[in-house]
């Protein structure tokens, strides 16, 4: 009954009984193709829904690795440095800069001083030798 009503609807309202056998076969083929398309769409939608639900249920783990590059400098306090270097650091800082970090490379005899400008918070890095003289970065 429903099958015949659907065939009538697909045939633009003409009853199936009034069609020739050839036209009935065409109409049935058209109906069969429509069933396959609808079934495919339903299966495709269900598969996408299932795949989406499956991917969110598994916990995702993120592994991070921290790489530490050592250049031989170790952070030290100002009082741990020689008197010449202490004086040079105080002169570098003056009234304009704050000393952010002091690092010492004992192997090379160099001190790296990181200074922060009080006015605009920009950083300046100075490298001093054991006598408190500033050296260029390519010599460290």
Secondary structure, DSSP 8 states (H G I E B T S, - for coil): -HHHHHHHHHTTT--GGGS-HHHHHHHHHHHHHHHHHHHHHHHHHHHHHHHHHHHHHS-------------S-EE--GGGS-HHHHHHHHHHHTTTEEEEEEEEETTTTEEEEEEEETTT--EEEEEE-TTS-EE-GGG-
